[in-house]
Amino acid sequence: MGPKVSIVVPMYNAAAYIRETMLSVFAQSLRDWELIIVDDASTDHSSEIVKKTAQEAEIPLYNRPLLERDENPWERQESMKRTGEVILLRLREGRGAAGARNIGIRAAAGKFLAFLDADDIWLPEKLFLQTSFIRDQKAAFGFTAYEFGDEFADRTGKVVHVPPVLDFRHALTRTIIFTSTVMFDLNKITKDEILMEKIESEDTATWWRILMGGRNAYGLDSVLTIYRRPAGSLSSNKVVAVKRIWNLYRKVAGLGRVKSLFCTIGWAFHATLRRI
């Protein structure tokens, strides 16, 4: 049998953070997981840290480089351990966060699929509580509350609470779904529905596309993830953020200019509230 949860981590030059991120997975109370780290042609020593961290924790590691044409990373062997294992897939040419995540999605063998960015931190009960929540809600798509951390992932006290249910209409002005909190039940949604387009804010575009199809996302309002936000990070650049959300309204949601302007104002209001 496969693992209960497949965790997909896209990694690019994350040498400063990836060890802490991995250790937060190793500390999970739910042990039935596989950690799929996709190195998006890093130019630092991120992959070496992944190997060393797994070795020090005595966690089995499967390591393979991928050619540019590779889409399905490998043929799984029956002898491979399926739980508590790190799978490191090294891309020789960069594909961006969307492309790296898609490689991880295709490689996943778990019943549930979770995303984790290479600089974020999970609290120890994250996987146990969220899998239980999704099962109880009979949901395909789940997300949780989170707390902002500083560049050292120290908690700042700024918590983003989430609603119990989020549909497409409300998601337009509340980009509240944070990637490192997302989990899917692969018995209720296909991998093809989750694959991400190569577009700016590819994660939000994916959530919207799924919600546009009539599904709802179910929120667990417990802080289970620390969102590390180093000073000067792209996510903190307000001008870039406004341009990205405008493009999403126009190109992904297909909204007209007036509706896009209305939604942008609503988005800015909620984004400001999240940071107060």
N, C-alpha and C positions, 0 to 999 in steps of 0.2 A: 504493500500500500504506500501511496505517496504521503508527503507531509501535510499537515493540516493547513499551514500558511506558507505561501511563497512571498518573500519580501524582495522587492525590486529596488535597487539603489543605483542610479546613474552617477558616475564619478568622473570628474575632470579636475585635475590638479587640486585634490582635496587632502594633501598630505598633512595639513595642519589640523584637520578635523576628523578624518575617517576612523581613526582608532577609537575615539570616544563614541562615535556613532555605532560602530560594531559592538563595543562593550555594552551599550544600552540594549542591543538585541540579545547578546549573550546572557544578560541579566533578567530576561523575561521569565515570568513564572510559568508561562506556557512554553514548553520546550519543543513542541512538535512543529518545527519550522525549517525552511531552507532560506539562506540569505544569498541572493543573486546580485553580485556587484558587477556592473558593466563599466569597465574602464574605457572612457571615450577618448582614447589616444592621448592620455595625460603625458605631459612633458616633465613632470616631477617624479618623485619616488612613491607615489600613492600606492601602486600595486605592491611594492615591496613592503609597505606598512601593513597592507591587508594580509599578506602572507605571514608576516611576523606576528601580527596580532592573533591570527587564528592559531598559529603554532604555539604561542605562549599560553593561550587558553585551552590548548589541546582539543581544538575543534577541527574535524576533518576538512580539508580544502581540496577542491577540484579546480584546476587551473588550465585554461586553454586560450590561445590567441585565435582571433577570428579574422578571416580574409574579408575584403570589402564585399564580396558577393554573398557571403554567408548570411542566411536568414535564420535557419534553425541551427542553434549552436552545436548540438551533438546528438548522437543516438545514445540515450540513457542505457546503461548496462544494469542488469539485474543485481550485480554485485555491489553497485553503488549504494552507500548509505543514504537514506532518504530523509532523515530528520537530523536537526542540529548540525547542518553542514553548510560551509561557505563555498559558493560557486563563483569563481572569478573568471569573467569573460573579458578578454583584452582586445579591443578594436584597434586595428593598425591605422585606420583613418577615421577621423572624427565624424560623428553623425549628429551631434547636438543632443540635447537632453531628450527630445522626443524620440529620436532614432535609438538612443541607448535604452530608454525605457521600453521601446517596442521589442528590442532583442530580449530584454528580461521577461517581458510579458509572454513572448513565444516560448521561452525556456521554462516557464513556471509549471510545476507539477502538482501544486497544492490545491486544496479545496477552496481556500480563500486566497485572494491576491491583495497584498498591501504595498503601498509606496512609502519610501523613506528617502529623503534627500541626504546627501553625503555629509552635511554639516549639522543635521538636526539630531535631537535626542528623544528617545522614548522612555517613559516611566515604566517600571517593572511590570505593572499589571495591564499594560496597553493591549497586548494581543489577547489575553484571557478575557478581559472585560468586553472588548469590541467584538470578538467572535461570538461571545454569548449574547450580546445585544443584537447583532445582526440576525442570529438564529431566532431569538425570541420575537423580533419584529417581522420575521419572514421577508427580510429585505434583500435586494440585490446589491445595493449601493449604500455605504455608510461612511460617516465622518464624525469627528469628535471636536470638542473644545480644545484650545491650546493656549499656551502662555509664551509671551515674547521673552527671549533670553538675550543677553548682550553677546559680545564677540567671544566670550569664554563660556557661553551657554549657561551663565548664572541667571537665575530667574529674576525678572524685573517686577513682578507683581501685576503686569498688564495682561489680563486674561481676556481672550475672545470667546464669549459664550455662543452657543449654537442653538437653533430652533429644533424641535423634535422632528419636523418634516420640512423639506425644502423642495418646492416645485420650480419649474423653469421661469415662470413670471416673476417670482420673488428673487430668484437667483440673479436676475439681470441687474438689480441694484444692490445686491448683497453678495459680493464675491468673497463669501465667508468660508468656502471649502478650501482648506489648506492641504496641499498635496500629501504632506507627511502624516496626515490623519486619515487618509482615504483607505477604505477596504472594500473589496467586492467579493460576493459569493459567486464563484464560477459555476455553480450548479444552476444559477438563475440568470446569468448574463454571460455572453460569449467573449472570448478574447478579442475577436474582430471588432466588437462594439467598443472595446476599451483602447485599442491601438490609437496612438496620437499622431496628428498631422504635424508636419514641419512648419510651424507657424509661431509667431511670438505669443507668449502666454498659452502655450499648447495645452497645459493642464486645465486651465479654465475653459478653453475651447472644447476640450473633451467632456468635461462635466456638463456643459451646456448642451452639447450634441446628444448626450445620453438623456438629459432631462427633456429636451425637445421631443424625444421619441415617446414621451408619455410616462417615463419612470419618475419616481420621486427619490430623493436622497434622505436618509434618516440620520438625524444627529444625536449623538450621545454627549450630553452636556457635562462631561467630566474632563478635566485637564489631564491628558495622557501623553502630550508631546510638547517639547520645548523647541520653539522656532528661533534658531540662532540668527541674529541680524547684526552682522559686523557693520561698523560705521562705514558709510560710503557704498553699501551694497546696492545692487540694481533695484531691489525691491523698495529701497528707501528713496529712490529718485522719483519725485512726484511728477515731473514733466514727462518722463518716460512712461510712468504708470498711466497717466491720462491718455497719452497717445495710444498705448496698447489697448486700453479698455474701449476707446473710440473705434479702433480697427475691429475689435471683437464685435461690437454692436453692429457695425456696418457689414462686415464680411462673413461673420459666423452666424449671428442672430438674424441678419438680413433686415435690420431696422432702417427706416428712413432717417433723414437728418433731424427732424423735429423730435421724434421718439428717441433717437440716440442722444440728443442733447438733454432731454428730460431724464433719461436713465443715467447719464453721466453725472448730473447734479445729485441724483439719489445715491449713486455709487460714492461720490465724494463725501456726502454727508455721513454715510455709514462707515466709510474708511476712516474718517476723522474720529468718529465715536470709538472705533476699535483701538485707537492710539492714545486716547485720553486716560 
